[in-house]
Structure formats: structure tokens, C-alpha cells
Amino acid sequence: MVEYAGNRAAARARRAARAEATSLARRLDWVLVATVGGLVAYGLWAIAGITRHDVPGSPSYYVTRQAIFAAVGIVGAIGAVLVDPGVYRRHHRAIYTGTIALMVLVLLSAPFTRGSKRWIDVGFFRFQPSEFGKLLFVLALAGFLADRARRISSPRTTLQTVGLAAVPIFLVFLQPDLGTALVYGAALAAILFVAGTRWMQIALLAVGAVVFAVLVLWGLPSVGVPVLKHYQQDRLLHWTNPDSDPGGATYNAHQSILAVGAGGVHGRGVANATQTNLDFLPEHATDFAFASLAEQRGFLGAAALLCLYLLVVWRGLRIVAIAGDPFSAIVAGGIVVALLFQIFVNVGMTMGIAPITGIPLPFVSVGGSSMIANLVAMGVLLAIHARARAQDRW
């Protein structure tokens, strides 16, 4: 009799779990799910063409690896959907501490690779902590601000937030990884804005950021105290004139602009994309993946990708608007603006309208850390949407 009662209880628990899963699935933003799925598929298709000639005898080497990373990222996104965003708020201090510890570990133990320390090798996978840090950074600061919702207009709260943000930004900058540090800065601006920080405080922070940039680029170097690496400073100072030194500091930008222009309306196709296939365009599968795509698929192929990005940003901003609590709204805002900033800077630098900073193109550039981290971030957005819909029902 006891065994029978236990079986009935177990059956009820299974039915309840299935009902909860079905209810959660119905509350998902399926437009966002479909768009992100389209982006991943489009990115794999683009990489298949971009890297076809990169590994002799193995034309599918990179696209196969990227597909594996995408599969891992999808599993991570599903896991993020199942987690109530309130869990992140309750543990935001641990998230922040873990993020800082991870960044310090990179500086202490990561090997130098091409002049920087960004990757940790765990044997079967080499990952870039700063990519995952983009999401962790947002979650930690959102939790800090949500706990101080009644004091959000206080200058002290703003300064504390900036102080907390400055630590991971500085640690990423030391790797050196200027591009990712800028992404963190963009996310910080979005977090403060969505949280309700006063306009005057945001304006003062913007002025401070401009003054800091002037000091870093011109002020300190003029007195013999350079802050940036030489190549970083050259890229920033020469980006407005990509033809000024086509054989040196502006070589990458010059070749990228040539690749984008060569694609025309319909593209050269995979076989005839000489800028990509003959390696005139450096980093054509990572930093300059958009330029390679534009050369091979033309304006129409590049426009299709940008339309998919636009859909993701639109659905993300919608989630910011309908989020059920301040923490969720701040997290959604930080994720969406960080993604938008990466898209704008990466696409902009391939066409000479933004400096080259090494920011990957989300869901397209070859790299497991970026793919997995971005998909998990999309899972967090979907979790926020699902919980907001559940509150609307009540």
C-alpha cells in the first residue's frame, strides 16, 4: 500500500513537471528563438564559405567546430531558460567575486598568445573568460543596483556602481583586450540608464569618459607615459583615414574596405573571393568575418544578416519593456546594448567607420567562447520574458 501511494505521488510529480515545462515553453518569445536560430544557421553557412580554403584537405574543419560550439551553446541557453532570473539577483555578490577571480586567473596563468593573455586551456577546450564575463558583469551589477532601487538617484550609488565596474574593465584592459573592455563600458552605460540613474549623472560620466579617452590617446603619450600598446594607439588614431598607411597601421582596415566593396550587390561567390581566399584580408574568419561575408555574398547577403540582428535587438528591447521587475529589466538592457555595441563596432570597423578593436561578430565569427556566451545570454533573455508573461497571467 505504501509502495502504491509512493508511485502515485511520483506520477503526480512527473505530471506537474511536464505541465510546468509546457507552460514555460508557451511563454517563450518564439520570434526571438526563431531569429537566434536563424542567426546561428546563417553564421554557420557563412563560415562554411569563408573558411573553405583555410585548412587544405579539410574544407569543413572550422564549420564543424563552430557547429559543435553552437550545440553546446544551445544546451547552455536551454539551461538558462530553466533558471529563474531571481537566482542571479540573490547571488550577485558571488557572481561578481567569481568574475573578478576568473579575470585575475587569466592574468596569472594564461599563456601569451599573439601578444595577449586572454585564453585558459582546460585540455579539451580553450575558452576566453572575458566573453563569458560580458554576461556575468551585467548580472552582478544589475543585482547591485536592484538592491538599491530606492537610492538609485543618489550620486553615491552611481559612483559605487562605476567603481565596481571599473575593476573587471581594468582587468580585461590589462590582458590587453581593449575591444571587450569597451563592450563592458557600453553595458555599464545601459545598466545605469535602465536602472533610472539621473541624466545629469550620466552626462557627467560621459564627459569623464571623453576626458579619459583624450588623456589616454594624446595627453599621457605626449609626456612619455603611453597607456595603450603601440598598435592599439595606431589603430585608434588612423581609423579616420584608412589609406594613410595601407602597408602598415591601416593595412587591415584598407583590405577590409576593399573586400566589402568588391562584393557588390550579389557578391563574388566563394570561389572568386580573392581577398578572403588568398589571405589578403587578415583574420577573415574572426574579426573581419563580416567583410568576408560581404565579399562572398554581397550587399544582399550582408543585409540579410543585419536584418536578423535587427530582429534580435527589437525583441530584446521589447523584453526590457515588459520585464516583471527592475533586476530583470536592467539585465535585459545590459545584454541587448552589449550585443548591439558589438555588432555596430564590428560591422563599422570593416567599413572604416569605427576603429579596429578586435570585437568578434556575434553568432558569426569563429570562436567557441563568443558563440556559447552569446547563446547563454539569449537564454537569460528568454527566461526573463517567460517569467514576465507568467506574472501577466496572474
N, C-alpha and C positions, 0 to 999 in steps of 0.2 A: 504494500500500500504506500509506503514511504517512497519507494522507487518510482511508482506510478505518479505520485504528486511531484516528485523531482523532475520527471520527464515533462509533465505538463508545464511546470514553471520554465524549464529550458525552452520549450516550444514557444511559450508566450514571449520570452526574451528575444528569441530569434525573429518572431513576427514584428516585435516592436523595433528591433534594429533595422529590419527591412523597410518598415514603414518610415522610419526616420531618414534612411538613405534615399528612399523615393521622394520624400518631401524636400530634402536638401537638393536633390537633382532638379526638381521642378523650380526651385527658387534661384537657380544659377542664371547668370546672364549668358544665354546661349549664343547671342550675337557676338559677344566677346570671345567665347570659347571657339566659335567657328572662325573668327577673324585671326585669333592667335594660331589656330591650327593651319589656316591658310598661309600665315606668315612663315611658320616653320617649314611647311611644304615648299613654299616659294623659295625660301632660303636654301633648302637642300637642292632644289632644281638649279638655282643659280650657282651654288658651289660646285655642283657636278660639272658644269661647263667651265667655270673659272679655273678649276684645279685639274682639268682633264689631262694636261700635258706636264704637270708638276712632278709626278713620280713615273719615270719610264717603266713601262710594262705593267703598271697598276693604275689605270685611269680613275678608278673608283675609290682609291685609298682614302682620300680626305672626306669624301661624301659619306663613306661607310662609317668612319669615325664620328663624323658630325651627327649621323643618324643615331648612333649609339648614345651620344650625349643628349640628343633630343629625347630619346626614350627615357633616359634617367631623369631628365628634367620634367617630363610629363608625370612620371611617378611622384616626383617631389611636389609638383603642382597639385596633384590629387591629394597628397598628404596635407598640404597647406589648406586646401579647401575644407578638410575634415576638422581642422583646428579652429576653435573659437578665437577670434582676434583678441578677446579679453585676456586670454592666457599670456599673450605677449605683453599686454599692459602690466599685468601683475608681476611679470619677471623682467621688466625693462632694465632694472639695475644689473641683473645677471647678464642680460644680452649686451649691455654696454661694456661691462667688465670683460666679457668673453671676446668682444670685438677688439678692444684695446690689446688684450693678451695675444690675440692672433696676429695683429699688426706688429707687435714687438717681436714675436717669434719669427716673423718673416725677416726682420732686420737682423736678428741674431743668428739665424741658422740657414736661411735660404741661400743657395749658391748664386754667384754673379752670373747672369745670363745676358749677354749683349749689353753690358754696362749697367744693369739694374738688378735689384733683388726683389722679385715680385712673386715667385712661384715656390711652392712647397711640394716636394716629391714624396708621395706616400707609397711608392712602389708601382702599384697598378694604375695610378692616376696622378698627374701633376696639376695642381689646382692653384688658382690665383685668389688668395683670401680677400683682396680689395674688391673683387667683383661681388662676392657674397656680402662684403661689408656694406655695399650700397643699400641693401635691404635692411641689414641689421642696424645700420646707422639711423635709418628712418624710424624703425620700430623703437629703438632706445630713446631717441629724442621726442618722439610722439608720446611715449609713456611719461616722460619727464614733464612735458607741457600739459598733458591731460590731468596729471595730478595737481597742477597749479592753475586750473582753469579760472578760478576766482581772482587770481593775481596775474593774469596774462598781460594786462596792460602796464604792469609795473616794470620800470627800466631794469630793476634788479633781476627779474625773471628772464628778460631778454638777454642781459649780459651773462647770466648763468648758462643759458642755452648756448650762446655763442662760445662761451668758454668750454663747455662740454664738447661741442662740435669741433673746436679747434684742435683737440688732441688727436682724434683719428685722421683729420685732414692733414695735420702736420706729419704724422707718421707715414701716411701714404705719399706725401710730397717727398719725404726723405728716401723713398725706395730707388730712384725717383720715378714718380708717376704723376706728372702734372695734370694729365687729362682726367684721370679718375679723381684727383683732388678737386678739380673744377666741378665734376659731377656731384660730389659731396656738397660743395658750396651751393650749387643750384638747388639741391634737395633741401638744404638748410633754409634757403630763402622761401621755398614753397611751404615748408613746415611752419615757419613763423607767420607767413601770410594767412594760411588756412586756420591756424590757431587763433587768429584775431589780434596779432600784435599791432600796435598803433602805427599809422602811416609815418608819423614823424620819426619814430624809432627805426623803421625800415629804411627811410630816406637817409638817416644819419649813418646807418650801417652800409648803405650803398656808397655814400661819399667816402667812408672809411676804406671800402674795398677798392675804390678808384685810386685813392691816395696811396694805398699799399701797392697796387699794381705799378703806379708811376715810380715809386721808390725801388721796387724790385727790378723793373726794366731799365730805368735810366739813373735814378738817384744814387743808389748804392754802387752800381758798377762804375759810375763816374768818379767815385772816390776810392776805387780799388777794392770794393767789397762785393764781388759777384754772388748772387743768390742762386740763380739758375745755372744749369750746365750750359756750356758754350753753344751746343747745338740747339738747346731749347730756346735760348735767347735769340739766336739767329732766326729760328722758325717764326717766333712771335714778331720780330722786328721787320722781317722781309715778306710777311704774308700778303701785305697790300700790293706788292709788286713781284709776282711770281717769276717774271722774266729777268729780274735784276741779276741773278746768279744761277742760270739754268744748269750749270755744271757742278754746282756746289750746294749752298744752303737752300736754294729753292728748286733743286732737282726733282724731288718727289712731287711737289705741287705742280711744277711745269709738266711733268709726264702725266700726272693725273688729269689735268685740264685737257691735254692732247687726247687722252683716252676717251674722256666724256664727249668731246667734240667730234671725235672720229666715228662715234656710234650713230650719229644722225638720228633719223626718225625710227628706222626699223632695226638698226644695229648691223654689225658686220658678221654676226654669227660666231660660233665657237671656233671654227677652223680658220677664219680670217682675222681674228682679233690679235693683231701683231703686238700691240702694246702689252697685252697680257701674256700671250703665248711665248714671246721672245724675252720676257722679263725686263722690258724697258720700264715697266711700272713696278716699283718695289712694293712688297707686302700686298700683292694684289688679292690675296685671299683673306686678309685680316683688316688692316687699317683702310685699305683702298678697295675693298670689295665692291663698293657702290660704283666706283669708276670703271672697274672691270665689267660689272653688270651693264652699265650704260654703254660701254664699247660693244659688248656682245649682243645685247638686246635692244639698244637704242632708247630713244625717248619714251616709247610706248612701254617697254619693259621696266624702265626706271619709274615711270609714272604709276604703273600698276602697284609697285612696291610702296610708293609713297601714299597711295590711296589706302592700302592696308594699314599702314602706320596711322593714318588719319582716323580710321575707324577705331583703332585701339585707343587712341588718345581721347576720342569723343566718348567712348563707353567708359573710359576711366574717369573722365571729368563728371560724367553722369553719376558714377558711384560716389564721388566726393560729395555731390549734391544730396544724395539720398542716404548717406551713411547714418546709421542709427545712433551714434554717439560721437563726441568730439575726437576721441582717440582714433576711431576708425576713419573719420574724415581727414585727419592730419596724416595718417599713414597713406591713405589713398592719394592725397595731394602730393606727398613726397615721392611716391612711386611713379606717378604719372609725369610729374615735372622732370624727374631724373631721367626717365625714358625719353621724353621729348627733347631734353637738352642733348642727350647722346645722339639722337637722330639728327638734330639740327647741326651740331658741330661736325659729326662725321660726314654728312652729305655736303655741308658747307665747305669743309676743308678740301674735298675732292674737286670742287669747282672754284676754289680760290677766294671764297667769301668768308672763310673762317680759318684761323691758324691751325697748323698741323699739331695735334696734341696726342695722337695715339689712342683715341677713343674708338672702340670697336662698334660696328654697326649691329644693333640688336637683332638677334634671330638669324643673322646672315653671316657675319664674319666667322671664320673658322676659330674655334676655341670652346672647350668644354665648360670652363668656369662661367663665361658670359652666357652661354645658352642655358645652362642649368639654373643659374641665379635669376635670369630674366623670367624663366618659366615658373619658378617658385614664387617670384613676385606677382606674376599674373594669378597664381593660385590664391595668394593672400587677397588680392583684389576681388576675386570671385567669392571668397569666404565672407568678405565684408558685405558684398551685395546680397548674398544668401541670408545672412543674419538680419540685414535691414529689411528685406522682404518679409522675414518671419515676424518682425516687430510690427510691420504694417498690417499684417493679418490680425494681430491682436488689438 
